[in-house]
Amino acid sequence: MHQASPGYLLPVGTVIRPHGSVGLLRIWPYARSEASFMDVEVVHIRPASGKIYEHKLISLKPHKNIFLMNLEGIGTKDQAEKYRGAEILVSKEALSCKKDEYFWHELLGFDVYIDTEEYLGCITQVISTGGNDIYVVKQGTKEILIPATYEVVKKIDLEKKKMIITPMEGLLDLNEV
């Protein structure tokens, strides 16, 4: 276990708690499938202390709606307990995603427009829910919550940092407070 540099790391999940007695970690992944971790050999863990520790990934297995992660150097429940609530980070280069999938960090700062060219605001946050993510779009003090679904999000242009949506009936009215 060594300390690592945070400059090139992206958050991919959170340690919920230990699992069993052999040091497995129950993690809540931000990605929906283990395919996102296919090329990951090393993970970095940032507990509450803020230090970042590097561990070799031995295995990652789906378990209900979470994943069980086995890391080199964590072999007991007590060792795993030290990482409860910690953030899991991996290098940008180790991540991959499918066509029409995007990482949260890629979408932050995007300008969001309705398909009629009306500007809604800028994506400031992505919230993970059980079913689909929610984009928090802000313009001034106004905040709009946009579901990240194919029915709503029509186009994402990474080069222009622009998203086009077609709001469902009542979506923008519901967000008015």
C-alpha positions as CSV (number, residue, x, y, z in Angstrom):
1,M,0.0,0.0,0.0
2,H,1.5,3.3,-1.0
3,Q,0.3,6.9,-1.3
4,A,-0.5,8.0,-4.8
5,S,-0.8,11.3,-6.7
6,P,-4.4,12.5,-7.1
7,G,-3.9,14.5,-10.3
8,Y,-5.0,11.8,-12.9
9,L,-7.6,9.9,-10.8
10,L,-11.3,9.8,-11.3
11,P,-13.9,8.7,-8.7
12,V,-15.6,5.4,-9.6
13,G,-17.4,4.4,-6.4
14,T,-17.6,4.4,-2.6
15,V,-16.8,1.7,-0.1
16,I,-20.0,0.9,1.8
17,R,-18.4,-1.5,4.3
18,P,-16.4,-4.7,4.6
19,H,-18.0,-8.0,3.4
20,G,-17.1,-11.2,5.2
21,S,-14.0,-11.9,7.1
22,V,-11.4,-12.0,4.3
23,G,-11.1,-8.3,3.6
24,L,-13.6,-7.9,0.7
25,L,-15.1,-4.5,0.2
26,R,-18.7,-3.8,-0.6
27,I,-18.7,-0.9,-3.0
28,W,-21.3,1.3,-4.6
29,P,-20.1,1.8,-8.1
30,Y,-20.9,5.0,-10.1
31,A,-20.8,2.9,-13.3
32,R,-23.6,0.5,-14.0
33,S,-21.5,-2.5,-15.1
34,E,-18.3,-4.2,-14.2
35,A,-17.3,-3.8,-17.9
36,S,-16.2,-0.3,-16.9
37,F,-13.5,-1.9,-14.8
38,M,-12.2,-4.3,-17.5
39,D,-8.8,-2.6,-17.9
40,V,-8.4,-1.6,-14.3
41,E,-5.4,-3.2,-12.6
42,V,-4.9,-0.7,-9.8
43,V,-7.4,1.2,-7.7
44,H,-6.7,4.1,-5.3
45,I,-8.7,4.5,-2.1
46,R,-9.1,7.8,-0.3
47,P,-10.5,7.4,3.2
48,A,-11.6,10.3,5.4
49,S,-8.0,11.1,6.3
50,G,-7.6,12.3,2.7
51,K,-4.5,10.2,2.0
52,I,-4.7,8.2,-1.2
53,Y,-3.6,4.5,-1.1
54,E,-2.9,2.3,-4.1
55,H,-3.9,-1.4,-4.2
56,K,-3.7,-4.0,-7.0
57,L,-7.2,-5.1,-8.0
58,I,-7.5,-8.9,-7.6
59,S,-11.2,-9.3,-8.4
60,L,-14.5,-7.4,-8.8
61,K,-17.8,-9.3,-8.8
62,P,-21.4,-8.1,-8.9
63,H,-23.4,-8.9,-5.8
64,K,-27.0,-7.8,-5.8
65,N,-27.0,-4.1,-6.7
66,I,-23.3,-3.5,-5.6
67,F,-19.9,-5.0,-6.3
68,L,-17.5,-7.0,-4.1
69,M,-13.9,-5.9,-4.5
70,N,-10.9,-7.9,-3.5
71,L,-7.7,-5.9,-3.2
72,E,-4.1,-7.0,-2.6
73,G,-3.0,-6.0,0.9
74,I,-6.5,-6.1,2.4
75,G,-6.9,-9.6,3.8
76,T,-9.0,-9.1,7.0
77,K,-12.2,-7.6,8.0
78,D,-10.3,-5.1,10.3
79,Q,-8.1,-4.0,7.4
80,A,-11.2,-3.5,5.2
81,E,-13.0,-1.6,8.0
82,K,-10.5,1.2,7.7
83,Y,-11.9,2.0,4.3
84,R,-15.5,2.2,5.2
85,G,-17.0,5.3,3.5
86,A,-13.8,5.8,1.4
87,E,-13.8,7.0,-2.2
88,I,-12.5,4.6,-4.9
89,L,-10.5,6.2,-7.6
90,V,-8.9,4.9,-10.8
91,S,-6.6,6.4,-13.5
92,K,-8.4,8.0,-16.5
93,E,-6.5,5.8,-18.8
94,A,-7.8,2.6,-17.2
95,L,-11.4,3.4,-17.8
96,S,-13.4,2.5,-20.8
97,C,-17.1,3.0,-21.7
98,K,-19.4,1.9,-24.5
99,K,-20.6,4.0,-27.4
100,D,-23.1,6.6,-26.2
101,E,-21.9,6.3,-22.6
102,Y,-20.0,9.1,-20.9
103,F,-18.2,9.6,-17.7
104,W,-19.6,12.1,-15.2
105,H,-16.4,14.3,-15.4
106,E,-16.9,14.6,-19.1
107,L,-20.4,16.1,-18.8
108,L,-19.7,18.6,-16.0
109,G,-19.8,22.1,-17.4
110,F,-21.8,21.2,-20.5
111,D,-24.3,23.7,-21.7
112,V,-27.8,22.3,-22.0
113,Y,-30.3,23.4,-24.6
114,I,-33.9,22.3,-25.4
115,D,-34.3,21.1,-29.0
116,T,-35.9,24.5,-29.7
117,E,-32.5,26.1,-29.0
118,E,-33.5,27.6,-25.7
119,Y,-30.6,27.6,-23.2
120,L,-31.4,25.9,-19.9
121,G,-28.1,26.2,-18.1
122,C,-24.9,24.3,-17.3
123,I,-24.5,20.8,-15.8
124,T,-23.0,21.3,-12.3
125,Q,-23.6,17.9,-10.8
126,V,-24.6,14.3,-11.7
127,I,-26.7,12.4,-9.1
128,S,-26.8,8.6,-9.2
129,T,-30.1,7.1,-8.5
130,G,-31.1,3.5,-8.7
131,G,-32.5,3.6,-12.2
132,N,-30.9,6.5,-14.1
133,D,-28.6,9.4,-13.4
134,I,-30.0,12.9,-12.9
135,Y,-28.2,15.9,-14.4
136,V,-28.3,19.1,-12.2
137,V,-28.5,22.0,-14.6
138,K,-28.1,25.5,-13.2
139,Q,-28.6,29.0,-14.7
140,G,-28.1,31.7,-12.1
141,T,-30.2,30.7,-9.1
142,K,-32.5,28.4,-11.1
143,E,-31.9,24.7,-10.9
144,I,-33.4,22.0,-13.2
145,L,-33.1,18.3,-12.7
146,I,-32.9,16.4,-16.0
147,P,-33.2,12.6,-16.1
148,A,-30.3,11.0,-18.1
149,T,-32.5,8.9,-20.3
150,Y,-32.6,8.3,-24.1
151,E,-36.1,9.7,-24.1
152,V,-34.9,13.1,-22.8
153,V,-31.2,13.4,-23.8
154,K,-31.1,13.6,-27.6
155,K,-27.6,14.7,-28.4
156,I,-24.3,15.0,-26.6
157,D,-21.4,16.8,-28.3
158,L,-18.2,16.3,-26.4
159,E,-16.2,18.7,-28.6
160,K,-18.7,21.6,-28.1
161,K,-19.5,20.6,-24.5
162,K,-23.2,20.8,-25.5
163,M,-26.2,18.7,-24.7
164,I,-29.6,18.8,-26.5
165,I,-32.7,17.6,-24.7
166,T,-36.3,17.1,-25.5
167,P,-38.1,17.6,-22.2
168,M,-41.0,15.2,-21.3
169,E,-44.3,17.0,-20.9
170,G,-44.3,18.9,-17.6
171,L,-40.6,18.3,-16.9
172,L,-39.6,21.9,-16.9
173,D,-42.8,22.9,-15.1
174,L,-42.0,20.4,-12.3
175,N,-38.6,21.9,-11.8
176,E,-40.0,25.4,-11.3
177,V,-39.9,26.4,-7.6
